[in-house]
Amino acid sequence: MNPRLACLACLEREPVALLEATLWIAAEHDPVVEPADGLVQVRELQREISSNLPLLPLHELAQPLLRQLNALGFQQDDYHPLRPQVALMDKVLQRRRGQPLPLAILALELAQRLSIPLEGVNFPGHFLLRVPGADHLLDPCGGRRLYPVDCRELLARQFGPQLTLNAEHLRSASPMQMLQRLSRNLRQLHSSNDNDLAALVDAERVMQLGPAQVGDYLARATLYQHLDCPQAERFDLEHALLLTDDPLQRLKLGERLGQIPNGKRSIH
């Protein structure tokens, strides 16, 4: 099956097959990846974790679940510079290291299988989890509880004190939003590791998974620029120009558009 179509089909299921969708994303980048093998690994994890969870009400088991995952070696990858393997689910299952988002998606899959209430939270810079109705969030990298003061500190560490915590930062994330965020992460990781063609695969998936932002068009335009595809670059810059309300950004986009040659070139 075409990995992209298989990934999108996972979103049409009830319930959504989120983790399987991430394995199909991995298969887009490596045809050797078999999503079925990853699902077998998850079933084995489910059995191991289920047998070690304490006898508590289901709504109190999210943190023990995350602690069990951490005890089994699933932790945030702190190696720098970061490589794409920290966001590719097959590699995360194999290495037991990854970014917060794929670790959260794994925890959500296990929680769903074990009937433990848990949802994703689209916190900027560090994806988080929440038991619906709880007064705190959970860090997917170990299960630490985060109250509002902790969230403010986390935000300040990543973006500086000028960014104020608001309700938008604490919104629940839909499966489609999680896949789009994962695709953005992979686009950046592949690009920073000098693999523009792989980054372009991720950039195109970002566009398919939901409303694109100005930054999405700019990121893809830069990839097309690196790949010497001026007409495709122009297309994305023009769309970014339509979306932005920033006068300075509009000026810079206009200047960049003026530098693109008019001759038609094929799109890679």
Phi, psi and omega in degrees: 000146175298122185302321180295314180295322179295321178299311181294326179295330178298332180284344181270352182281165177229109358286164180300134179270073189294310182295320177299322178300321179291330176290326176291328174298317177298322180293334175298326183268341181213104183297347178285338183294130176247106180307327179300325179294320178297321179293327175296317178300320181292321177297321177294319176298318180302314180297317182294315182289319181302321183287346183248002179285144179289162179277085181229162173302150184305322184287354177255007186261356182296312180295315174302324177299313180295324179291324176297316178300316180297319179295333178276003174103000180281106186220165177292136178277115182260007179294136178232140000286150181294146179243161183303335182298342180286349181238356179268120191298324179298321179288324178296317178294324182286314186268341184061033176221144179182180174286163180304322184296307178297326175296321178293319180296322176297315179297321178296321178297313180294319178299317179298317181294331183259008179062030177267123180293127182197142179221157178275150179233124186279055180291135183294134173082338182204100184298140183234175180231162180207139166280124183309128179090351182286157180267013181214165174254171180233136175279122180296343180267063176122339175094011180299138176283138179235116176266173184310320180295323178292322179295321177297318180294318179297318179296317181294323180296328185267327187235357181092162184291348183287341180268119184265137178296131176220176186298329180300326181289344186249013181287146175294148181255132175283161176305320180295320178296323179293318179293324178293319178295319177300319179294322176296318179299315180294322177303314180292318181294315178294321180294316182289344175258022172061036175239079186293327180293318176294319178298325179294323175302315179291320180298320180291325178294322176306316182294328182282336190270357179164181180303129180276146178262169178306316182298330179291318178292322179294320180296317180290324178300320179294321176297316178296325177297315179296328183269007177059052176237077189297325182289322176293322176299315179301315180305313183288323178295322178295321178291322176297321179297323178292329186272332187277145175250003183277115183302319181293319179294322178297320179296315181294322178294320178298318179295319181293320178298323180292342181269351182278128178296151184275345181298142182280134177231153179287150178268129180292000000 
